[in-house]
Amino acid sequence: MAKTEEKAAKDLPRIERIGDEDLDASILRRFPLPFLKKNLVLPLRRKDGLLPVAVSGLEAVFALNEIERTAGGPVTPVLADRQEILDAINRSFDRLSGSAKEVIDGLDSESLDSLSVNWEEPKDLIDLGDEAPVVKLLNSLLFEAVRDRASDIHIEPYEKDVEVRFRVDGVLHPVLSPPKALQEALVSRVKIMAGLDIAEKRLPQDGKIRLLVAGKDIYVRVSIIPTSHGERTVLRLLDSKAEVIAFPRLGLDPGQARTLDSLLSKNSGIILVTGPTGSGKTTTLYSALSRMNSTERNIITIEDPVEYQLKGVGQMHVNPKIGLTFAGGLRSILRQDPDVIMVGEIRDRETAEIAIQASLTGHLVLSTLHTNDTASSITRLVDMGIEPYLVASSITGVLAQRLVRVLCPDCKKEVLPGEEAPLFREPPERLWAAAGCGKCLGTGFRGRVGIFEFLVPGPELRPLILKNQDAGTIKKTALAGGMRTMLDDGLEKARKGMTSVKEVLRVIQDED
């Protein structure tokens, strides 16, 4: 019997890829999403009076009968890979539920009155948070943020309105302006999902939410602070199962990648990654850890928070409320016989001292600093109170970085060099600029890539560090020795058409 079914399945017509053009929103809305996922079936757009249904095998016979009854017409099975069907179901989520704007447009004045807050007679916040429109609105915002590759959702209250903005590729974009009456209900719903105190409005609160959005396991960090017009909420979205980015995709050129590989192969020393918040430091460190990860090495990290899970790596989350700080956790890690240690951030002298001592006693240490460039990282450690000779003997490499947006390959336009030409040592014959299309949400950019400045202290630099020279002198000497600045790296990427000169200058500003 099984062989007969297998043969019958092979005789079915096959679809290799289910595109958006194969889907019909009016048909999809008739079927609950759980039903489609459970049975792994997906109705497609009607053809010649028949309703094709993507299936992975003939075990979906019951589901086909149900679809036929619901659709009110004959169906024809079409064979597709299981993962292709599941991916298409997840992509069609926005067709099966209204967008955030549609949820807002669907609210009438009576619904808004029921949600508005009477300050003299306050409503139960739990009841506010459980109102169906609020649940739908927040769910739609979360899905749209994941779909649009947003890293953050900002819910910002003002005197007479509320603004919702997404941060996509490092830049905030207005998305929605819900009625002011929804403000408290929306924040309360976030608090309920994050397990926060919904009655507390006077103090900042932090929490976390774990979601499954279109098949992606999303970890959401929630931050709520009180303002004069209500509570301001920021949700940071992290894909906990995101693929660790390889060195070339980070933006490191072959020479930089080889140098970093060489430093990672050592058994001791400190490698620092520097830059402001949101410059991709953690992503670079995870990429480095993934490159070193093997059964022969004991790798332990201490982070705030643990953003991505790495198999085979011990990851510790700091918790200052119970006294687990970077310094305290680092001391404990040293008793775990580690080969490689990653410290999320060096914030104080104590953490810096322990990290340096660990590097001098046969451990490879990776960490981050909040400084603008490579040379200022050296002087920052000295300013923390670390002796210059310890800095000179422990630091093996400093990588400063920023993130620039990548030009959308579907709409970028070629331009002639104008005022930007003098920035280049050898003016290019052509450059590229942002245009804007549907695939990049009209921004002209899609995705980001790093621009880097890599300082490796050598014989010419260590004497300067020992003499506690200023950052300017150290950088000048490094440049004379062949170091390339972030501006130079960014301009090279602009020359290759990866980004625009305007974008590089926006990110670098006047730092170089």
N, C-alpha and C positions, 0 to 999 in steps of 0.2 A: 504493500500500500504506500509506504513511504517513497519507494522508487517511482511509483506512478505519479505521486504528487510532485516529486522532484523533476520528472520529465515534463509534466504539465507546466510547471513553473518556467522551465527553460524555453517552452514554446511561446510564452507571453512576450508581447512587444516590450522593449526596454528603453528607458530614458536614462542617459548618463548623468545629466546635470539638470536640476530643477531650478530654473531661473525665476526672477520676479515676474517676468512676462507670462509664465505658466500658471500663475496664481490669480484667483478671482476673489476679491474681498467679500463680495455679496454672497458667495458660496461658503467661504470659510467661516463667516459669522454664524452660520447655522449649526456649527459643530463645536462642542466644548473642547478647549485645548487639552484637558486631561484625557479625554476620549481618544483624541488623535495620537497623543504621546504613548498612551498605554497600548494601543493596538498597532502603533507605528504605521498609520495610513494617512494619506494626504490627498483630498480631492483637488483636482487641477481644473484649469479652465475648460469649459465645454467645447467639444469639437464634433461637428456633424450630428448634433442632437444627442450625443452620448457624453456622459460625465466620466472622464478618465480618473482613476484613483491610483496613486502611487502606492505600491505594496512591496515588501521585501520577500514575501513568500505566500504560499496559498493558505497558511495558517490564519490569514486575516479574513477568512470567508464570512465569519459572523459579523465582523465589522463592516464588510462590504454590503451585507444584507441590510444592516442598520442605516448605512449611508444611502442606500437605494430607497429605503422607506422615507427617510428624512428629505432627500432631494426630490422625491416624487418623479423619478424617471430612471431609466436604465443606466447602469454603470459598467465600465470596462476596466479591469485591472491592468496596470502597467508596472513592470518590474523595475525596481531601483535599489541601490545600495542602502543598507540600514542607516548609515551615517548621513548619507545625502538627504534621506527623508527627514531625519531628526534635525539636521541643520536648517532645512527648508521650513519645518514647523516652527523652529525657534525664530527664524527671520520673519515669519508671518505673524509674529505676536502682535505687532503694531496694527495689522489688519484685523485682528480678532478683538482688539480692545481700543477704545477711543484714545486719542492723544490728549495731553494735558490741556491743550487749548479747547478741544471738543468737550472735555469735562466741564471746563469753565463756562463755555457757551451754552451747555445744557442746563445750567443752574438758572432757575427762575427767581423772581424776587421773594417768593414764599420760602424757597430753599435757603436763600441767603439770610432771611430773617431768622430762620431756625438755627442758623450757624453763628449769627452775629452775637457779640458778647455784650451783655447788659452789665455795666460796671457796678450798678447798685445792687443787682440781684444776679450774682455770678452763677453760671451754669456748671454742672459737673463736667470737669475737663475730660473724664473718661468717656462720657457720652459724646462730647464734641469730637474726640479723636476717633470714635467708632462710626461716625456718620459716613455712609457709603460714598458720597461725593469726595470726601477728604481722602478716604482710602484709595479710591480710584485715581485721584489727582496725584498723590504721592507715588503710587505705583507707576503711573504713566511718566512722571518726571524721572524716576529712577531708570526706567527702561530707556527713555529717550536719551538720557545721559550716557548710558552704556552704548547705545547704538551710535551716538555721535562722538564717541571716544573722549568724553569729558572726564577730566580728573577730579573736578570738584563741582558741587552744586551749592550756590549761595542763595539763601532765602533772606532778603533784606527788607525790614520794615521801615517805612517812612511815615510822615505825619498823616498823609491821606491815602497812601497806597502801599503796595508790596511789590517788590521787584525780585524776580527769579533769574539768576544768571548762571550759565555754564562756563567753566574754564576749559577751553579746548586748545591744545597745543600751546599752553601757557598764557593764553589771552582770554579775558572774560568777554562773553557775548550775552546780551539780553535775550531771554527766551520767552518770558511770560510775565504778565502783570495781573495776578489774581486780585479779586476784590478784597478790600481791607477786612471785610467781615470774615474771610477765610483764614486770616493770619494766625489767630490763636489756635484754631482747630488744627491747622497744618503743623504747627510747631508741636502741639500736644501729641499728634500722631507720630511724629518723629521720636518724641520722648518715650512713648509707649513701646515702639519698636526697638529702641536702644536701651530699654530697661532703666530709664532715668526717673527722677522724682518730678511728676507732672505738676505738682502743687508749688514747687520751688521756682520762683521767677526772679529772685533778687540776686542769686549767685550764679556764676558760670558753671556749666556742667559739661562733662565729657563722657562719651559712651561709644559703643560699637554695635553694628548690626551685621549679621551674616545673611546674605541673600543668594538665591539662585535666579539669575536673570538671563533668559534666553540660553539656558544651558551653561552659563558661566557662573562660577562660584565667586561672588563678589563680597569683599570685606569692606565695610563702610565705617570710617571713623567720624564720629559726630562731635561737633563743638558748638555749644550754645552759650551766648553771652547776653546779659541784659543791656538794653539801650533805652534811650528816652522815649522811643516810639514802639517798644516791644522787644521781644527776644530775637536776636540775629542768629541764624543757624547756618553752619557750613558743614557739608557732608563731603568727605574725601573718599573717593572710590578707588579701591585697589583690587585688581584681579589676582587672587591668591594663587591661582594655578597658571599665571602668565609665564610664558616661555622666557627663560633667561636670555638676554640679548648677547650675541657673539661680538667679539671685538670689532670686526669690520663694520657691522651694523651700528655700533656705538658712534662711529665716525673717526676712530683712530686710523691714521694712515699706516701703511705697512711698517715704516720705520718706528713709529711710536709703539705699535703693537709688539714688535720684536723687542724693543727696550723694556716694555712692561712685562713681557713673558720672561725675559732674563731676570728681572728683579723678583718675579713671583717664584722662580726656581730656587732662590736662595733660601737658606735655613734660618736666617735672622735678619733683623733690620725693621725699619718702619717705612711703610708706603702711605703717604697721605693723599687724599683726594679733597680738593678745596673748591669753594664756590658758595654763593648765597643759597638760601632755601629755594628748592624747586629747580636746581640746576642739574639734576640727574646724578648726584654723587652716589646715592644708594644703589642705583641701577648699575653704575660702573663697578662698585664693590662686589655686588652679587655676580656680575659677569666674571670678575676675577676669581671669586670663590668657586664658581662653577668650573672654571678652567683648571683649578688646582684640585678639585674634589676627587679623591680616590680612596680605595680601601687602605692605602699605605699611610694616609695622613689623618690625624685627629684634628678636625676643624671645629672650633667653638666660637659663637658670636654672642655679643651682648648688645641689644638694640632697643630703641625707643621710638616706635614699637617694632615688633617683627612684622615686616611688610610682605615678604614672600617666603614660602616654604621651600627649603632645599633638602632633598633626600640625602641622608648621610652626614648632615651637618647639625651639630647641637646648637640650638638657638635659644637664648635667654632673653626674656623681656624685663627691662628695668621697672621697678615699682617703688618710687621714692616714699610713698605713703607707709610702706613697711620697712623702709631703710635700705632697700635694694637699689643702690645707685650704680653708676658706671664704675666708680672706683671700687666699691664693695664687691660688685659682681666680678670685676676683673681679678681681684685677689683670689676669689673662689675658683675661677677658671684656671688659674695657674696651678692649682692643686689637682687638676684633672688631666695632667700630662698632655697638654695640647702641643701640636706642631704649628698650627696657624690660629691666630686670634683676630677676630674682627671686632673693633669697638665702634659702635654706631657714631659716636662723636666725642672728641676731646674738648670738654667744656671748662675744665679747671686744672689747677696745678697738680692736685693729687692724682687725677686720672692720667695726666701727662707723665708724671714721674713713674707711675706703675707701668705704663705702656713702654716707656723707654727702658726701664730695668728689665722688663720681659724681653725686649728686643736684644738687649745686651747679654742675655743669658740663654740664647739659643732658640728664640721664638720669632716667627715672622708675624708682624703686627700690621694690620690694615685699619685705617681710621679716616675720619673726616674732620675738617676745620672750616669754620666760617670766615674765610678771608677772600680778598678779591683776586689775588694772583699767587704765583708760586713763591716768589721771594718774600712776600709779606707773611707767609706761613712760618718761615724760619724765624723771623723777628717776633712773631706772635708767641711762639713757644718760649722765647727768651723773656718776653714781657710777662709771661705767666710765672716766671721765677725759675725756669729751667736753666741750668748752667750751660753756657755756649759750648763747652767741650763735650757735654752729653748730647746736645743737638747735633753737633758735627759728626760724632761717632755713630749715631743711631739712625739718622734719616738717610735712606737709600734712594728715595725718589718722591717728588711732589708733582701731582697732576692737577692743574687748575682747569676748570671747564665751565661752559655755559651751553644752553640748548638754543638752537636756532630752528625756526620752522622750515620744513622742506617744501619747495615749490610743488604744487599739484602737477603731476605729469600729464594730466588730461587737458590742462588749460594754460600752462605757463607760456608766456610770449617772449620772443626774442627782441632785444632792444640794443641799440648802439650805445657804447660807453659814452657818458657825458661828463658830468662833474665828478663822477666816481673814478675816472681814469687815473688821475694823479695818485690815488691811493695804492695802486699796483706798482711794483718795481718794473714789471714789463706789462704795459697796458694791453688788455685783451682786445681781440677784434670784435667780439660780441659778448653780451651778457643776457641774463634772463630776468623777467619781472613777473609779479603775480597778476593774474587776470580775474579768475573767479568763475566757478561753474557749480552745478548741482552736486557733484561728487565731493567737493571740498566745502560745501555749505556757503559758497560764495566768497570765501576768504582768499582763495588763490593758493592756499597752503594745505598740506595733508601730511601730518606726522612731524616729528622733530629729529634732529641729529645733533651730536655734540661737536663743539669746537674746543680745541685743547691747547694747553701750554704745559710742556713737560720739562721739569727741572730735575736733573740727576747730579747731585753734588759730586764734583770730582776734585782733583788736586788743586785746581785753580780757585775753587769756591770754599773749600774747607778752611783755609787760613782766614778768609774773610769772616766766616761764621765764628771762628775762635776769637777773632778780634771784635766781635759784636758789631760788625758794620751794619749800616742801615739798609733797608730793603732796596732802595734805588741803586746803591753800589753793587749789591749782589745781583740784581737783575741786569744791570749794564754789563757786568762781567759774563753772566750766563749768555746774554745775547751775542757778545763778542765771540763766545765759544761755540755758537751755532744754534742756540735755542730759538725756536720759532714762537712768536706770541700768538695769543688767541685771535687777535685781529688778522694776522697773516694767515692763520689756519682757516678763518672764516672767509677771507677773500679768495683763498684757493678753492674752497667749496663753491663760492659764487662763480668763479671762473669755469668750474666744471658743470654749472647749471643746477647744482643741488639746492641752492638757495639764492636769495637776491642780496645785493650789496646793502640795500636799504634795511633789510632784516638783520644783517650782521651788525650794522651800525646801531640799530635799535637796541640790540642786546648788549653790545660792548660799551656803547655810549662813549664816555671820555676816559675810560679806565686805562687805556693804553697810551 
